[in-house]
Amino acid sequence: MSRTISVAAPKRNFLPSDFQLSTWESVLPFFEKLRSLSIQNLAELQQFCISRSELESYLSENFAWRYIKMSCDNQHEELQKSYQQFVNDIMPNASIYEDAWNKKVVESGFADQLPSHGYGIMLRGMKKAIDIFREENIPLYTELSNLSTEYGALTGGLMVEIDGQEKTLQQANAYLESTDRNKRQEVYLLVANKRLSIKQELNELFNKLIERRHQVAQNAGFDNFRDYSFASLGRFDYTAADCFEFHEAVAQTVVPMVNQQAAKRKEVLQVDALKPWDKAVDPWGRKPLVPFSTADDLLTKTIQVFDELDPFLGNCLKEMVKLNRFDLDSRKGKNPGGYNYPLEESGFPFIFMNAAGQVRDMVTLLHEGGHAVHSIVTKDLALNAFRNVPSEVAELASMSMELLTIDHWDIYFPNPEEAKRAKIKHLEDILETLPWVATIDAFQHWIYENPAHSQAERDAKWLEIIARFSDNITDWSDLQEIKTNIWQKQLHLFEVPFYYIEYAIAQLGALAVWRNYCRQPKQALEQYLQALELGYTEPMKTIYAAAGIEFNFSKAYIAELMSFLAEKIKNLEES
């Protein structure tokens, strides 16, 4: 099936084509106009939804650019102010109308006449939003948005000096692949101690976030923020109990494999004790893999990889290049991490990351590229509600792309041995990912089930949880303070609470997509793209089924996929 990309910007019908947001007062007339619209029949209800989608898409993109510019330069005061103006001035006022609009649709008398495809999912979400909306939470949401940006401001400016040169923490992590063990230890401790230098500030920030999140939950009639989050995130397809089942399945099926991996690494490295700074280096003493030289080189090669998998995929990234939708370098004053930010009005997203020359950076761009393709293939769906997919589906798009492209990694590594090394490293990293996701997820469940915990209780629980999901080979003696506070590097805990289990659910889905691809490449790729094109017009399990896979994270299913993964690693090692 041949696909093309529509590049024309959508025409505005509700907002004037030259409208520019400045203050809440500048956009208020359009909110009032929507509120006053009369809905007398099904056609008028559908037109209301289209006009609302246009306004919300404009506002979403306006906010997106403010966030993007701030995260690209988090020390720029004017960019901070611009972002905060939206958070403090636009969002609180808009959220009141959002609840009224949801009620206008649900109570119109014509909602049950809307087509089930797309609208059924939208209405389900609207009804849940109405259930949990409380006007007294609006100022709390504003405060939480402002607090969460403090994490990037605190961590984004952290630098360390290595060999007389100042490096971001992302750049410093590249040294952990050095074959010089003393250098690895030196850099690991430099980075860890730099993080520890703000541990108190981060603990205090986290305390404030927990307190206010718990208040939001109580205001909405929930016992805790975990239960509120499951409702607000629209988790209709699984429960907290399913997450606990996943935790146990990982502990029983994946952790033993991680132990074997760590034991093998220790043996090959011939060290008395396997330390945290021994985990990224090639155990055979080979030099670090260098998949690209510059951020531009990384982007050029990734476009070529996408082209080889399917020309349509390469064209998606090429259109983004024309629109200047990438910021890939690591530099001082830039937020940590990486993201693909959908731009709902123009349709072509923005990719942000911190490339430092590592295999991990290459995988990050493949991952975010998968998100970008997802944004592009859904950009022409009729309503923004149809385009705003749940994370379990969004991450399926990105994690599958990491694996679907793996046969084309020779573009990054012309040397076949280096390409093989990169593939093995990535597949072994997947083994490490699942227990880490379980660790962070279990930690969040405990945090919000016990919001009044003390710092000592938090430290103890973290150490208990990390012990459950970590290998028992790595030696953390003399590193207790680092181990106790290592959770602080996970920005999701601060910025997007409870957004993490999705990575594991999607990782399992991605392995299943790849398994299908290994058997029937054309069919599997087509199913994958057809699933993405659904956006959020069908239930999550239906979308997974469209991709030819199960929505399943039971012990038996995880064991089955881990067996497939182990076989792939073994075949690469023996080839």
C-alpha positions in Angstrom: 0.0 0.0 0.0 1.6 3.2 -1.2 1.4 6.2 1.1 1.8 9.9 0.5 2.2 12.9 2.9 -0.1 15.9 2.6 2.0 18.9 3.4 -0.5 21.7 3.0 -1.3 23.4 6.3 -5.0 23.0 7.3 -7.2 26.0 6.7 -8.9 27.6 9.7 -12.6 27.9 9.6 -13.4 28.9 13.2 -10.4 31.0 14.0 -9.3 33.9 11.7 -6.3 32.8 9.6 -4.2 35.7 11.0 -5.1 35.1 14.7 -2.2 35.3 17.1 -2.6 34.5 20.8 -1.3 37.2 23.2 -3.3 37.1 26.4 -6.4 35.2 27.7 -8.5 38.2 26.7 -7.4 37.9 23.1 -8.7 34.3 22.8 -11.7 34.6 25.1 -14.2 35.7 22.4 -13.7 32.4 20.6 -14.3 30.4 23.9 -17.5 32.4 24.4 -18.5 31.9 20.8 -18.2 28.1 21.2 -20.1 28.2 24.5 -23.0 30.1 23.0 -23.3 27.8 20.0 -26.7 26.1 19.9 -26.8 22.4 19.2 -30.2 21.4 17.7 -29.3 18.4 15.7 -26.5 15.8 15.0 -24.9 18.0 12.2 -24.6 20.9 14.6 -23.1 18.7 17.3 -20.5 17.4 14.8 -19.7 21.0 13.7 -19.3 22.0 17.3 -16.7 19.2 17.8 -14.9 20.3 14.7 -14.7 24.0 15.8 -13.6 23.0 19.3 -10.9 20.7 17.8 -9.6 23.6 15.7 -9.4 26.0 18.7 -7.8 23.3 20.9 -5.3 22.4 18.2 -4.2 26.0 17.8 -3.8 26.4 21.6 -1.9 23.1 21.8 0.6 24.1 19.2 1.0 27.5 20.7 1.8 25.9 24.1 4.0 23.3 22.4 6.3 26.0 20.9 6.6 27.8 24.2 7.7 24.5 25.8 10.0 23.6 23.0 11.8 26.9 23.0 12.1 26.9 26.8 13.5 23.3 26.9 16.0 24.2 24.1 17.2 27.2 26.2 16.1 26.8 29.8 18.3 29.7 31.0 16.5 32.3 28.8 14.3 34.4 31.1 11.9 35.6 28.4 11.3 32.0 27.2 10.5 31.0 30.7 8.1 33.9 31.1 6.4 33.0 27.8 5.9 29.4 28.9 4.7 30.5 32.4 2.2 33.0 30.9 0.4 30.2 29.1 0.5 28.0 32.2 -0.7 30.7 34.6 -3.0 32.8 32.3 -4.3 30.6 29.5 -4.6 27.1 31.0 -6.6 27.8 34.2 -9.2 29.8 32.3 -9.4 27.3 29.4 -9.9 24.3 31.7 -13.2 25.7 33.0 -14.5 25.9 29.4 -13.2 22.4 28.7 -15.5 20.9 31.3 -18.5 22.9 30.1 -17.8 21.8 26.5 -17.6 18.2 27.5 -21.0 18.5 29.2 -22.4 20.3 26.2 -21.5 17.3 24.0 -22.5 14.6 26.4 -25.8 16.3 27.4 -26.7 17.5 23.9 -29.2 14.7 23.3 -27.5 13.7 20.1 -24.3 12.1 21.4 -25.7 8.6 21.0 -26.2 9.3 17.3 -22.5 10.0 16.7 -20.7 7.3 14.7 -19.1 4.8 17.1 -15.7 4.9 15.2 -13.7 7.6 17.0 -16.6 9.3 18.7 -17.1 6.3 21.0 -13.6 6.6 22.4 -14.0 10.4 22.6 -17.2 10.2 24.5 -15.8 7.7 26.9 -13.0 10.0 27.7 -15.3 13.0 28.0 -17.5 11.3 30.5 -14.5 10.3 32.7 -13.2 13.9 32.5 -16.6 15.2 33.7 -16.6 12.7 36.6 -13.2 13.9 37.9 -13.2 17.6 37.1 -13.2 19.9 40.1 -12.9 23.6 39.7 -10.9 23.8 43.0 -8.1 21.8 41.3 -7.5 24.4 38.6 -5.0 26.5 40.7 -3.4 23.2 41.9 -2.8 22.2 38.2 -1.2 25.6 37.6 1.0 25.2 40.6 2.0 21.7 39.6 2.8 22.8 36.0 5.1 25.5 37.4 6.7 23.1 39.9 7.4 20.5 37.3 9.4 22.9 35.2 11.8 23.4 38.1 13.2 19.9 37.5 14.5 20.9 34.1 15.9 24.2 35.5 17.7 22.4 38.3 19.2 19.5 36.3 19.6 21.2 32.8 22.4 23.4 34.0 24.5 20.6 35.7 28.0 20.4 34.2 31.1 18.5 35.0 34.7 19.1 34.1 36.6 16.2 32.3 40.1 16.6 31.2 39.8 20.4 31.5 36.6 20.6 29.4 33.2 21.4 30.6 30.6 18.7 29.7 26.9 18.2 30.1 25.9 15.1 32.0 24.7 13.6 28.8 28.1 14.2 27.2 29.9 12.9 30.2 28.0 9.6 30.0 29.8 8.8 26.8 33.0 8.3 28.9 31.3 5.3 30.6 32.0 3.4 27.5 35.7 4.0 27.8 38.0 0.9 28.0 40.0 2.8 30.7 38.3 1.6 33.9 39.8 4.4 36.0 38.4 7.0 33.7 35.0 5.3 33.8 35.0 5.4 37.6 36.2 9.0 37.7 33.4 10.2 35.4 30.7 8.0 37.0 31.5 9.5 40.4 31.8 13.1 38.9 28.3 12.8 37.4 26.8 11.0 40.4 28.2 13.6 42.9 27.0 16.4 40.7 23.5 15.0 40.9 23.9 14.6 44.6 24.8 18.2 44.9 21.1 19.1 44.3 19.5 16.0 46.0 18.0 18.1 48.8 16.5 20.5 46.3 15.0 17.6 44.3 13.7 15.9 47.4 12.0 19.2 48.5 10.6 19.7 45.0 9.3 16.1 45.0 7.7 16.6 48.4 5.8 19.6 47.1 4.6 17.7 44.0 3.4 14.7 46.1 1.5 17.0 48.5 -0.3 18.9 45.8 -1.0 15.8 43.7 -2.5 14.1 46.7 -4.7 17.1 47.2 -5.9 17.1 43.6 -6.9 13.4 44.1 -8.8 14.1 47.3 -10.6 17.0 45.8 -11.8 14.7 43.0 -13.0 12.1 45.5 -10.2 9.6 45.2 -8.3 7.9 48.0 -4.9 8.6 46.4 -3.2 10.1 43.4 -2.5 6.7 41.8 -6.3 6.0 41.5 -6.9 9.5 40.2 -4.1 9.2 37.7 -5.6 6.0 36.3 -8.8 7.8 35.7 -7.3 11.0 34.3 -5.0 9.1 32.0 -7.9 7.2 30.7 -6.6 3.8 31.6 -9.7 1.8 30.6 -7.8 -1.3 29.5 -5.9 -2.3 32.6 -5.8 -1.7 36.4 -3.3 -1.2 39.2 -3.7 -4.9 39.9 -2.5 -5.6 36.3 0.6 -3.5 37.0 1.4 -5.5 40.1 1.0 -8.7 38.0 3.5 -7.2 35.6 5.9 -6.4 38.4 5.8 -10.0 39.6 6.2 -11.4 36.1 9.3 -9.3 35.5 10.8 -10.3 38.8 10.3 -14.0 38.0 11.1 -14.1 34.2 13.3 -11.1 33.4 15.5 -10.5 36.5 17.0 -14.0 36.3 18.1 -13.2 32.7 19.6 -9.9 33.8 21.5 -11.7 36.5 23.0 -14.1 33.9 23.9 -11.1 31.8 25.6 -9.4 34.7 27.5 -12.5 35.7 28.7 -13.0 32.2 29.9 -9.4 32.0 31.8 -9.7 35.2 33.5 -12.9 34.0 34.5 -11.4 30.6 35.7 -8.2 32.2 37.7 -10.3 34.7 37.0 -7.9 37.6 36.8 -8.9 41.3 33.6 -6.7 41.6 31.3 -5.5 38.9 30.7 -1.8 39.6 28.0 0.5 38.2 30.6 2.1 35.9 31.3 -1.3 34.3 27.8 -1.6 32.9 28.1 0.4 29.6 31.7 -0.5 28.5 32.2 -3.2 25.9 33.2 -6.2 28.1 35.7 -7.5 25.5 37.7 -4.3 25.7 36.8 -3.0 22.2 36.6 0.7 21.6 33.2 2.5 22.1 30.9 2.3 19.1 30.6 5.6 17.2 27.5 5.5 15.1 27.7 9.2 14.0 30.1 12.2 14.2 27.7 15.1 14.5 24.0 15.7 15.1 23.6 16.4 11.4 25.4 13.2 10.5 23.0 11.3 12.9 20.0 12.8 11.2 21.2 12.1 7.7 21.9 8.5 8.5 18.6 8.0 10.3 16.7 9.4 7.3 18.6 6.9 5.1 17.7 4.0 7.5 14.0 5.1 7.4 14.2 5.2 3.6 15.5 1.7 3.4 12.8 0.3 5.6 10.1 2.2 3.6 10.5 5.4 1.5 7.4 6.8 3.1 9.1 6.8 6.5 12.1 8.6 5.1 9.9 11.2 3.6 8.3 11.9 7.0 11.6 13.0 8.4 12.6 14.9 5.2 9.5 17.0 5.5 10.4 17.7 9.1 13.9 18.8 8.0 12.3 21.3 5.6 10.3 22.7 8.5 13.4 22.9 10.9 11.8 20.5 13.4 14.9 19.1 15.0 17.2 20.1 17.9 19.6 17.2 18.5 22.8 18.6 20.0 23.7 18.3 23.7 24.7 21.7 25.2 24.6 23.7 28.4 21.3 25.2 29.3 19.3 22.6 27.5 16.8 20.4 29.3 17.8 16.7 29.7 16.2 13.9 27.8 14.5 13.7 24.5 11.0 13.9 23.1 8.8 14.1 20.0 6.3 17.0 20.5 3.2 16.8 18.3 2.3 20.1 16.7 -1.5 19.7 16.3 -2.3 22.5 14.0 0.5 22.2 11.4 0.7 18.5 11.8 4.5 18.0 11.7 6.1 17.4 15.1 9.4 18.6 16.7 12.1 16.2 17.8 14.3 17.3 20.8 17.2 15.3 22.2 20.8 15.5 23.6 23.1 13.6 21.2 26.5 12.9 22.5 27.8 10.4 20.0 26.6 7.1 21.6 24.6 4.2 20.4 21.9 5.3 22.9 21.6 8.6 20.9 21.1 6.7 17.7 18.4 4.6 19.2 16.8 7.7 20.7 16.4 9.3 17.3 15.0 6.1 15.8 12.5 6.0 18.8 11.5 9.6 18.4 11.3 9.1 14.7 8.7 6.4 15.3 6.7 8.9 17.3 7.1 11.5 14.5 5.7 9.0 11.9 2.8 8.4 14.2 2.1 12.1 14.5 2.3 12.5 10.7 0.0 9.5 9.8 -2.7 10.8 12.2 -2.4 14.5 11.5 -5.3 14.5 9.0 -7.8 12.7 11.3 -10.9 14.9 11.7 -10.7 15.8 15.4 -7.8 16.3 17.8 -9.4 13.8 20.1 -8.8 11.2 17.5 -5.1 12.2 17.2 -4.3 12.3 20.9 -3.3 8.6 21.4 -2.7 7.0 24.8 0.9 6.5 25.8 0.6 2.7 25.5 -0.1 3.2 21.8 2.3 6.1 21.3 5.2 4.1 22.7 4.3 1.1 20.6 5.0 3.3 17.6 8.4 4.4 18.8 9.7 1.2 20.3 8.7 -0.9 17.4 10.6 1.5 15.1 13.8 0.8 17.1 13.5 -2.9 16.2 12.0 -2.7 12.7 15.0 -0.7 11.5 17.6 -3.0 13.1 18.5 -4.8 9.8 19.6 -1.4 8.4 22.0 -0.4 11.1 24.9 -1.0 8.7 24.2 2.6 7.7 25.6 3.7 11.1 28.1 0.9 11.2 29.6 -0.2 7.8 31.8 -2.7 9.7 29.6 -5.8 10.1 31.2 -6.6 13.5 30.3 -3.2 14.8 26.8 -3.4 13.5 26.4 -6.8 15.3 27.8 -5.3 18.5 25.3 -2.5 18.4 22.4 -4.9 17.8 23.4 -7.1 20.7 23.8 -4.0 23.0 20.4 -2.8 22.1 18.7 -6.1 22.7 20.5 -6.5 26.0 19.3 -3.0 26.9 15.7 -4.1 26.4 16.3 -6.7 29.0 17.5 -4.0 31.4 14.6 -1.7 30.5 11.8 -3.9 31.7 13.1 -4.3 35.3 13.8 -0.5 35.4 10.3 0.3 34.3 9.0 -2.1 37.0 11.2 -0.4 39.5 10.0 3.1 38.7 6.3 2.0 38.4 6.4 0.1 41.7 8.0 3.1 43.4 5.3 5.4 42.2 2.5 3.1 43.4 4.0 3.1 46.9 4.8 6.9 46.9 1.1 7.8 46.2 -0.4 5.1 48.3 1.6 6.5 51.2 1.8 10.3 50.5 2.7 11.2 54.1 5.9 9.1 54.2 9.1 10.4 55.7 12.3 10.8 53.8 13.8 7.8 55.6 10.8 5.7 54.7 11.1 6.8 51.1 14.8 5.9 51.0 14.2 2.5 52.5 11.3 1.6 50.2 13.4 2.7 47.1 16.2 0.4 48.2 13.8 -2.5 48.8 12.2 -2.0 45.4 15.4 -1.6 43.4 16.8 -4.8 45.1 13.8 -6.7 43.8 14.3 -5.8 40.2 18.1 -5.4 39.9 20.8 -8.0 39.3 22.5 -9.3 42.4 25.9 -9.2 40.8 26.6 -5.4 40.7 28.6 -4.2 43.7 27.2 -1.0 45.3 29.4 -1.0 48.4 30.7 2.5 49.2 28.0 3.9 46.8 25.0 3.8 49.1 24.1 7.5 48.9 24.3 7.3 45.1 22.1 4.2 45.0 19.6 5.7 47.4 19.1 8.8 45.3 19.4 7.3 41.8 15.6 7.6 41.2 16.1 11.4 41.0 17.5 11.0 37.5 14.1 9.8 36.2 12.4 13.0 35.0 9.0 11.2 34.6 8.6 11.1 38.4 8.8 14.9 38.5 7.2 16.0 35.3 4.8 13.2 34.1 3.7 11.1 37.1 2.6 7.5 36.3 3.7 7.9 32.7 6.2 5.0 32.7 4.5 1.6 32.8 3.5 2.4 29.2 7.2 1.8 28.2 7.0 -1.8 29.3 3.6 -2.5 27.8 4.8 -1.0 24.5 8.2 -2.7 24.7 6.4 -6.1 24.9 4.2 -5.0 22.0 7.3 -3.9 20.0 9.0 -7.3 20.5 5.8 -8.9 19.2 5.7 -6.5 16.1 9.4 -7.4 15.4 8.7 -11.1 15.8 6.0 -10.8 13.2 8.4 -8.7 11.0 11.0 -11.4 11.2 8.4 -13.9 9.8 6.6 -11.8 7.3 8.2 -8.3 6.8 5.8 -6.7 4.4 2.7 -7.8 6.2 4.0 -6.9 9.6 5.1 -3.4 8.5 1.8 -2.8 6.9 -0.1 -3.9 10.0 2.1 -1.6 12.1 1.3 1.4 10.0 -2.4 0.6 9.8 -2.5 0.4 13.6 -0.8 3.8 13.9 -3.2 5.4 11.4 -6.1 4.5 13.7 -4.9 7.2 16.1 -7.3 6.8 19.1 -10.4 6.0 17.2 -10.6 2.5 18.6 -9.9 0.9 22.0 -6.3 0.2 22.8 -6.7 -3.6 22.5 -8.2 -3.2 19.0 -5.3 -1.0 18.0 -2.8 -3.7 19.2 -4.8 -6.3 17.3 -4.6 -4.2 14.2 -0.8 -4.3 14.5 -1.1 -8.1 14.7 -0.2 -8.5 18.3 -1.7 -8.9 21.8 -2.3 -6.3 24.5 -1.0 -8.6 27.2 1.6 -8.4 30.0 1.0 -11.7 31.8 3.8 -13.8 33.0 3.3 -16.4 30.3 3.4 -13.8 27.5 6.4 -12.1 28.9 8.2 -15.4 29.2 7.4 -16.2 25.6 8.7 -12.9 24.3 11.8 -13.1 26.5 12.5 -16.5 24.9 12.3 -14.9 21.5 14.6 -12.1 22.6 17.2 -14.5 24.1 17.2 -16.5 20.9 17.9 -13.3 18.8 20.8 -12.3 21.1 22.2 -15.9 20.9 21.9 -16.0 17.1 23.8 -12.7 16.8 26.5 -13.8 19.2 27.0 -17.0 17.3 26.9 -15.5 13.8 
